[in-house]
Every structure is written in C-alpha cells, then in structure tokens.
C-alpha cells in the first residue's frame, strides 16, 4: 500500500482539472509543514460540503493502477524527481430534496421507506443541560438553549456589565423557519426582546444557527450583521445524524502519484521528507522552481 503524505501544490496547470482546483488553491497558500501537521483535520474547501483530498505516493515496485477515465499530469518535487499523478473522478453531489414536516422547523428526506426520524430540535435537546460560553477579549458570551443569549464582561468570574442579546421566541422561530429556503443547511432559532439598543431604540435580537460539525458543542462565531442584530453559529455533532445535514459531510478523495519510470533517481524516505510538490506542464522540458 502507498503511504499517505501531504505536500504543497501550486496552481500552474490546475485550471483544466476542475475537480481539484480548490485543493490546489488552498494548498498553494499554506506551508508543507502546516499541511502535514493538520492534514487529518483540515478541509480543503470553502465549505464543509466540498471534498477533501490527500496525496498518496506509490513506489515503483508497487504502482497505482488507474481507471481508464482518470486524468493524469506530471509533477516534480524540489529534488527534481518526477511523478505521474492520477486525479480522482469526483461526482457532483446532488442536492437533497427536503419536504416540510408538520413541524415547520424541521425537514426530512424523501425516501422509499418511511423511517421515524428525530427532528433537529429533538436531536439538540441535550444541550439544554448546560449553558455554552465563548470568550472574546473584553466580552464573554453566554448561550442557554431555549432560554437566553447574553453579552457579559466578567471580573473574577462575576458579571460586572451585561447586555441581553435576546430571549427565546418560539413564535418568531416558527415564522422564520417557515420562510427559510430549502437550500439552508443550518437549523435556526430566534431570540428577541433583548436589552434596548441606544443606537436604534429597538430591542436587541439574535439568530442562532445550529450546524453539523464533528467537533464538540461550541459557539464557533458571533457576528453583528446590523446594529444590535446578531448571528451566533453553534456547532452541534448530534445534528449530523439528520439527513438534512448529510451532504455537509465531505468525502475524502485520493490523488495517487507513481514514480515516473523514466526517472532513474528512485524515491527514498529522504526524498519525501519536507518535499514540496510543484506542477509542471505535461510537455515541459524543465522543472518548476
């Protein structure tokens, strides 16, 4: 079997290979050491729906045998060794077709079999047990599920200044989800009637967006989209069990690289260490530097 390693790619000839353009773009902007260290958890894409890629090198004694439809290109490392790399055939993910349940805040997938499926609200029921916090410099943020969202300044773990960003509003939540697009890939709750905003003379409001993530339950971001109007994103691994979020989980694809049989240098472990892969044109007579 080939050994999985991650290397830096440049985008010199990637334009004609649409399936990995995004990979090339991302890898060309970070160091090889950084990629290698974080490859197990790094998503090479602008969203979690886009595929992840890994590069697998094969020795001359155990080469990869590609399918007929796989495209290939010649690549070289900074030691002048050439590789023939085969690009994966990546099928486009077909969008899920959601259907409204009697509970308008949830969506289910149309399938041949009718299986009892918990709603997103049922799946995240467990986060009621404790409040979730995020600290950002002077301010800390407290989210208590189906209760409230607060902005706090703490001293000695005690709040000395606070703003209520909203309390859970079931009616506003139902109305909001009723008007959501089928393409929405998060589950939303609405919190209203927060502390009065001096700038708008209106109560603060917050939209909570629950998203599928294999990490622990955390507040991943807090944004003020307009004056005293906020969007808080919360990662919830339990949501990944719902069909609505399945297309958010990326597939891993392998780019297989064989030693170029015309290259007599041969690959060694020392060649691989710290190697930086750069693309060259298939008909090029020289290596990129």
C-alpha positions in Angstrom: 0.0 0.0 0.0 1.1 3.6 -0.6 2.0 5.9 2.2 -0.3 8.9 2.7 1.6 12.2 2.8 0.5 15.8 2.3 2.5 18.2 0.1 2.3 21.7 -1.2 0.8 22.2 -4.7 0.9 25.2 -7.0 -1.8 26.0 -9.5 0.3 26.3 -12.7 -1.7 23.8 -14.7 -4.7 23.2 -12.5 -7.2 25.2 -14.5 -8.0 22.2 -16.7 -8.7 19.9 -13.8 -11.8 21.3 -12.3 -12.2 18.6 -9.7 -9.2 19.8 -7.7 -8.9 23.5 -8.4 -10.0 24.3 -4.9 -7.4 21.9 -3.4 -4.6 23.5 -5.5 -5.7 27.0 -4.4 -5.7 26.2 -0.7 -2.5 24.1 -0.6 -0.6 26.7 -2.5 -1.3 29.3 0.2 0.0 27.3 3.2 3.3 25.7 4.2 4.0 22.0 3.6 4.8 21.6 7.3 1.4 23.1 8.3 -0.5 20.8 5.9 1.3 17.7 7.2 0.7 18.6 10.8 -3.0 19.3 10.3 -3.9 17.1 7.4 -6.1 14.8 9.5 -8.5 17.7 10.3 -8.1 20.2 7.5 -10.8 20.7 5.0 -9.5 21.7 1.6 -12.6 23.7 0.6 -14.5 26.9 1.2 -17.4 25.0 2.8 -17.7 21.6 4.5 -19.7 20.3 1.5 -16.6 20.4 -0.7 -14.4 17.3 -0.9 -11.2 16.8 0.9 -8.1 15.4 -0.8 -5.0 13.5 0.2 -1.9 12.6 -1.9 -0.7 9.0 -1.8 2.7 8.2 -3.2 3.5 4.7 -4.6 6.9 3.2 -5.2 8.0 1.8 -8.5 7.7 -1.7 -7.1 4.0 -1.2 -6.1 2.5 1.3 -8.5 -1.1 2.6 -8.6 -3.2 1.3 -11.5 -5.6 4.0 -12.6 -9.1 3.6 -14.1 -9.5 4.4 -17.8 -11.3 7.7 -17.1 -8.8 9.1 -14.6 -6.8 12.1 -15.9 -3.1 12.4 -15.2 -0.4 15.0 -15.0 3.3 15.1 -14.4 4.6 16.6 -11.2 8.1 17.1 -9.7 9.5 17.7 -6.3 12.2 20.1 -5.3 14.8 17.4 -5.7 14.0 17.0 -9.4 12.2 13.7 -9.0 9.2 13.2 -11.3 5.8 11.6 -10.5 2.8 10.7 -12.6 -0.2 11.7 -10.6 -3.8 10.5 -11.3 -6.7 12.7 -10.4 -9.8 11.3 -8.7 -13.1 11.2 -10.5 -15.3 13.3 -8.3 -19.1 13.1 -8.9 -21.1 16.2 -8.1 -23.2 15.9 -5.0 -26.9 16.1 -5.9 -28.8 18.4 -3.6 -31.2 16.8 -1.2 -34.9 17.3 -1.8 -36.4 18.3 1.6 -40.0 18.0 2.4 -41.7 20.1 5.2 -42.8 18.1 8.2 -45.9 19.0 10.2 -43.3 20.7 12.5 -42.3 23.5 10.2 -38.9 23.9 11.8 -37.7 20.6 10.5 -37.1 18.9 7.2 -36.9 15.3 6.2 -35.6 13.5 3.2 -37.9 11.8 0.8 -37.1 8.1 0.8 -38.7 4.9 -0.3 -39.0 3.8 3.2 -40.7 5.8 5.9 -38.4 5.8 8.9 -39.1 7.6 12.1 -36.5 10.4 12.1 -35.9 12.7 15.0 -36.3 16.4 14.2 -33.3 18.8 14.6 -34.9 20.2 17.8 -35.1 16.7 19.3 -31.5 16.0 18.4 -30.2 19.1 20.1 -32.4 18.7 23.2 -29.4 17.6 25.2 -27.7 21.0 25.1 -30.4 22.3 27.4 -28.5 20.8 30.3 -25.8 23.5 30.4 -25.0 26.9 29.1 -22.3 27.4 26.5 -19.7 30.2 26.7 -17.3 32.0 24.3 -14.7 34.5 25.4 -13.5 37.2 23.1 -11.2 39.8 24.7 -13.2 42.1 26.9 -16.5 40.4 26.3 -17.8 36.9 27.0 -20.9 35.4 25.6 -23.4 33.1 27.2 -25.9 30.9 25.3 -28.5 29.0 27.3 -30.6 26.8 24.9 -34.2 28.0 24.6 -33.6 30.5 27.3 -31.4 33.5 26.5 -28.2 34.9 24.9 -26.1 37.3 26.9 -23.0 39.5 26.3 -21.0 39.9 29.5 -17.9 41.5 30.9 -16.5 39.3 33.7 -14.2 40.2 36.6 -13.2 37.4 38.9 -15.7 35.2 37.1 -18.6 37.6 38.0 -20.5 39.7 35.5 -20.0 43.4 36.1 -21.6 44.5 32.8 -24.1 42.7 30.6 -26.5 43.1 27.7 -29.3 40.7 27.0 -29.0 39.8 23.3 -32.4 38.1 23.3 -34.7 35.5 24.9 -36.0 32.5 23.0 -39.1 33.4 20.9 -40.9 30.2 19.7 -43.4 32.1 17.5 -40.6 34.1 15.8 -38.7 30.9 15.4 -41.6 29.1 13.7 -42.2 32.1 11.4 -38.5 32.3 10.5 -38.2 28.7 9.6 -41.4 28.7 7.6 -39.8 31.2 5.2 -36.4 29.5 5.0 -35.1 28.3 1.7 -34.8 24.6 1.1 -31.1 25.1 0.5 -30.5 26.3 4.1 -28.0 24.0 5.7 -28.5 25.0 9.3 -31.3 24.9 11.9 -32.3 28.3 13.3 -33.8 29.7 16.5 -34.7 33.3 17.0 -34.1 35.2 20.2 -35.9 38.6 20.7 -36.7 41.2 23.3 -33.1 41.8 24.4 -31.7 44.9 26.1 -32.8 48.1 24.4 -30.2 49.4 21.9 -29.3 53.1 22.3 -28.5 53.5 18.6 -31.7 52.1 17.2 -34.1 52.4 20.1 -35.1 48.8 19.5 -34.5 45.6 21.4 -31.5 43.5 20.6 -32.2 40.3 18.6 -30.2 37.2 17.8 -30.5 34.5 15.3 -28.9 31.2 16.5 -27.7 28.9 13.7 -27.1 25.3 14.6 -24.8 23.5 12.2 -23.5 20.0 11.8 -19.9 19.5 13.0 -18.0 16.5 14.2 -16.4 18.7 16.9 -17.8 19.2 20.4 -20.7 21.6 21.0 -19.2 25.1 20.8 -20.0 28.7 19.8 -18.0 28.9 16.6 -18.8 32.5 15.7 -20.6 35.7 16.7 -21.4 38.4 14.2 -23.2 41.7 14.4 -24.9 41.7 11.0 -26.5 45.1 11.6 -26.7 47.4 14.7 -27.7 45.3 17.7 -28.7 42.4 15.4 -26.6 39.3 15.8 -26.0 35.9 14.3 -24.5 33.2 16.5 -23.3 29.9 15.0 -23.2 26.8 17.2 -21.6 23.6 16.1 -23.6 20.5 17.1 -22.3 17.0 16.3 -25.7 15.5 17.1 -27.2 17.3 14.1 -25.0 15.2 11.7 -27.4 12.3 12.3 -30.2 14.2 10.5 -30.5 13.6 6.7 -30.8 17.3 6.1 -27.1 17.7 7.1 -25.6 14.6 5.4 -24.4 16.4 2.3 -22.4 18.7 4.6 -20.0 15.9 5.4 -17.2 15.9 2.8 -15.8 12.8 1.1 -12.1 12.1 1.1 -10.5 11.6 -2.4 -7.0 10.4 -3.1 -4.6 11.8 -5.7 -2.3 8.8 -6.5 1.2 9.5 -7.6 3.5 6.9 -9.1 7.3 7.3 -9.5 7.9 8.3 -13.1 9.5 5.2 -14.7 11.7 7.5 -16.8 13.2 9.0 -13.6 16.2 6.9 -12.5 16.7 8.6 -9.2 14.2 6.5 -7.3 12.3 7.5 -4.3 13.6 7.3 -0.8 12.2 8.3 2.6 14.7 11.2 2.5 13.2 12.4 -0.8 9.7 12.6 0.7 10.7 14.4 3.9 10.0 18.1 3.5 9.2 17.6 -0.2 7.4 20.4 -2.0 5.5 19.2 -5.0 5.1 21.7 -7.9 3.1 21.2 -11.0 4.8 21.3 -14.4 3.2 21.2 -17.9 3.0 17.7 -19.3 5.1 18.7 -22.3 7.6 20.8 -20.3 11.3 20.0 -20.6 12.2 21.7 -17.4 11.1 21.5 -13.8 9.3 24.4 -12.0 11.4 26.0 -9.3 
